[in-house]
Amino acid sequence: MEFEAVIGLEVHAQLLTKTKIFCSCKNEFGAPPNTNVCPVCLGMPGSLPVLNKKAVEYAVKAALALNCKINTYSLFARKHYFYPDLPKAYQITQYELPFAENGWVEIEKSDGTRKRIRIRRIHMEEDAGKTIHGEGLDPNSYVDLNRAGTPLIEIVSEPDISTPEEARLYMQKLRDILVWIGVNDGNLEEGSLRCDANVSIRPKGSKELGTRTEIKNVNSFRFIQKALEYEIKRQIEVVKGGGKVVQETRLFDSGKGITKTMRTKEEAEDYRYFPEPDLPPLIIDKEWLDSIKETLPELPDQVKERFVSDFSLTPYDASILVRDRDLAEFFEKAASSYEGEAKKVANLIISDLLGALNEEKLTISSSPVKPEQVSKLLTLVDKGVISLRVAKEEVIPEMVKSGKEPEAIVKEKGLVQISDEEALKEVIRKVLSQNEKAVKQYKEGNEKQKQKAVKYLIGQVMKETRGKANPKLLNELIPKVLEEV
Ligand SMILES: [Zn+2]
């Protein structure tokens, strides 16, 4: 019997507000433990929460970008559970009436097919603190409440995801969109985006859902795929062995690549949800909603389509450029100021500039190279002043190091392409004298071997001139000089 998996993801995303969701403590990562705290986020008796308006704006912005319907009226609720890093013993969240519902995102699989994953709901809530267990011989556990009260949105998908790859792509897509619109920093290692995955299996083609398990708190794209691959295999083995999958919460052990039972699953009743009495209903009226809509930028998928239609890029190149909003803007500026094909600009940025920036531990956002300079550099190539190879290998790295204009670098380093015939012939003669085998191959070989020999000799002349020889001229001159010797 063949099985298929049914997967739904719950993704928690921290919002990039300056302060926490219900108090004015700083919302930042990495401060000394328990320094960004106050009576509200410490859960002191008598303290009252006040909702951060910016957090609602960011949450709504995210929901709009994920094609959700925004509810004018929604409610906060208390979700009760005990944990050392949750001093109130309840979390303020949204339950029956979330602020956003019925959205979707589209993922593109490695085989090029697209799939729409529906989003059931998005709700706002506060993050808990962090429990840190002592390492090595340290038997203590520590509680850091800096994170308590960090604004979160929880994005709950429909069980539309069928493979671990789709789950990874979906999570990546969410990250790309949230970072693009500026509401999340996309830093998975710091926990800015975390994922719980619900997964069950059923006989292929069946409509019934099997018993699901939940994998908690995975904070890496690679791990979400790995954890699901393991868990699906495990469930299939249980069923094939005549057993039953138990509904439970499991943890992924990334070191061993396996999931382990954490606790048997609690039901919603166990949380004793009820409406939060300390907060009024959340009203998002049309006027406010419209003003938030105005702050929403053109989204990555729209920009990608535009790059393909306006700049004739391949969908693949366009998708690389829209992985980062600054990168997309950089490309667009460079391509708009360049008179040649935009494809050349995309190539230079993707295959050379990004690598050179990476070498210097820089990103496109901190790039000393300006978009117009990329266009100037390509114009130098088009005019035959320098070869493309010199542009890639010599000029770009120097531009990244010094931020100088391409013309200045070409002048200073003496990189001007050699287009003087006599000078080139001189170099060719020297190269021929050092490569008798290739000369012999040319003299005695058939057409194919001749071409091969010329190609090889072009490479040698390029080496000799450090890439400065004009390749077009070499193509003409090498056979000529070969006839002379
Ligand atoms: Zn506080």
Boltz pocket constraint, residues with backbone or C-beta under 6 A from the ligand:
constraints:
  - pocket:
      binder: B
      contacts: [[A, 20], [A, 23], [A, 24], [A, 25], [A, 36], [A, 37], [A, 38], [A, 39], [A, 40], [A, 41], [A, 42], [A, 148], [A, 149]]
      max_distance: 6.0
